Amino acid sequence: MTKRKPPVPAMRPWQQTLLSGLRALAAQHREDLQVLGRPQILPDGLALITIRLRTADIQRAEGGLVLGEAEEFVLGLPSIEWVPPYVLTPHTRFAGTPHVLEGRRLCIYLDAGREWNPEGGIPAVFNRLWQWLTDAAGNRFDADTALYHAVGGILHRTDGAPTIVAREPDEHRTAHTGWLNPRHDHRLDLSTRRADEHSLRLPVMPLSHHLPYAAGHTLADVLNRIDNLPPEPTQLSNQQRGVTSSAFMTALRHAARRNPQGTCQYFVLAVPHPLLRAEPRFLLAGRLPAQASDALRRAPNPAQNLSALPAGIRDSTIEWCYLSDERESVTTRRDTQRPVTTFHNIHVHIWGCGGIGSWAAELIARAGAARITLSDPGTPVTGGLLVRQNYMETDVGDNKATALARRLRSLRDDLTVDVRPPPPSSELLDAAQQADVIIDATVSITAGRFLDLLAGLPGRRAVLAQMTADPTTASLGVLTVSAPGTSHGPSLIDHTTGLQVLADPSLEPYHPLWTEPEPSDELRPTRGCSVPTFHGSAADLVGTTAALVTLLGMQLRSPVSGTHLCAQPHTGTQPAQHFVPYASRPDAPPPPTVRVGT
């Protein structure tokens, strides 16, 4: 009985639209564009159509891509409109050129989600293709961004494989043994040191060349890519020469035999950038499944050629791990050039771990502070505080400073967090000489006076700051700064500012920050002898605190004593931000002040 051939999938309406647009464009530009043959429909529904594009008029610069009088391309037409068509070459002549993926696919969209609009149709695709060709021929691709992934220009990642984190400043230019230290089921840290008995040994092997055709899917693919140089290889120095497939297999087997039975055997390839050979190498991480790893452990000394390897090892699928390369030499912080970068690598004291202090601490930790010292009167976290303070259900009953320190340590491995007694503890007398910044978020007269005491000490190093918000909405913020060289502390500066603000009608929206609140301005969160507190949500406090931290970050560039006033956009307050420079008035009596801190 003769088997029937499976039916050829029909083109979807969107593909028909694209094909019609392509033929119409070719009809308009007969000398420049031809459609060759009929579309091929793949089993997954993708339609492929070959075209010929005249490229004789594209100008070439030195080092640019060499194009013929005309070039053929294969367009991939997806069946859904939100996926952009893609462009392949029927050859590998462009392999190694920036923005060529796996040797054949042209990367005409860097971020399809933002750059592809289906309304543009086929003309938009050809505009992208033409721009790509002119940039490639004109040698105008930026070497810093072109083909960031040095392995075929694509991200290698297998579903279910863990993430490997690389942070240690190692350029991996020589072969060596590394360690994977497990953090949890989905994360392993790459290190030169073994953390504990659960750490896994792996070979880290540098290659002499990039991998324009990607790394493949099986161990055999990887070994072939290691030994086969890319088209037109550059001259390699002795320092640039990499390992051979035989050396790779020897190292892989030695590592596998030293790891427990039943575990996957990992490896890392250090691949040079195709354009920037002096730059740190791209790290590609993969693993053999446990079954193949055990077979490798039982195997005799590895064969010197690929064909002699047992099939179960040679044809084993490689599971690619996402490698989060966080080395400073290859990573740019996402907050670079923002005001909070002034907190990077400095020591910050935060007094008061309530509504403002708890959020300020996290923002400053994420900004890259090297050390944060916390102080709080010792009040425990309660369930009611979870509405607006930076704590979790599991923190209830714990001391605020202790719970906040635990949270901050969970944000970054390299952050030092310590807890000190609250002011006026004698342990804080050296804070102004030891820290770079001291932030008082306590709304405590005692803490404020202690900070004023530190301000007058000779040789003060720290910038002293107070952060508060209004009691009615927590949407108006106050940042008072005492810069080094100013003998008065934030409390006196704040009092002086209050007199100026209350006397200025243009700043009337900020008057409540220096006046006694009405009974309705505060609330009692629990029955009985409950201390009144302010109205405000987590959103209010996070927004106000973020503005105050940003303003303080700007101040740290060149500290000036004075007071910043700010209001969140939804308040409609004008001016939304205002700075009152400090002018010493020691004879001025302090006005009554009510502020938010808990």
Secondary structure, 3 states (H helix, E strand, C coil): CCCCCCCCCCCCHHHHHHHHHHHHHHHHCCCCEEEEEEEEECCCCCEEEEEEEECCCCCCCCCCCCCCCEEEEEEEECCCCCCCCEEECCCCCCCCCCCEECCCEECCCCCHHHHCCHHHHHHHHHHHHHHHHHHHHCCCCCCCCCCCCCECCCCCCCCCCCEEEECCCCCCCCCEEEEEEEEECCEEEEECCCCCCCCEEEEEEECCCCECCCCCCEHHHHHHHHHCCCCCCCCCCCCCCCCCHHHHHHHHHHHHHCCCCCCCEEEEEEECCCCCCCCCCEEEEEEECHHHHHHHHHCCCCCCCHHHCCHHHHCCECEEECEEECCCCCCCCCCCCCHHHHHCCCEEEEECCCCCHHHHHHHHHHCCCCEEEEECCCCECCHHHHHCCCCCHHHCCCEHHHHHHHHHHHHCCCCEEEEECCCCCHHHCCHHHHCCEEEECCCCHHHHHHHHHHHCCCCCCCEEEEEEECCCCCCEEEEEEECCCCCCCHHHHHHHHHHHHHCCHHHHHHHHHHCCCCHHHEECCCCCCCCCEECCCHHHHHHHHHHHHHHHHHHHHCCCCEEEEEECHHHCCCCCEEEEECCCCCCCCCCCCCCCCC
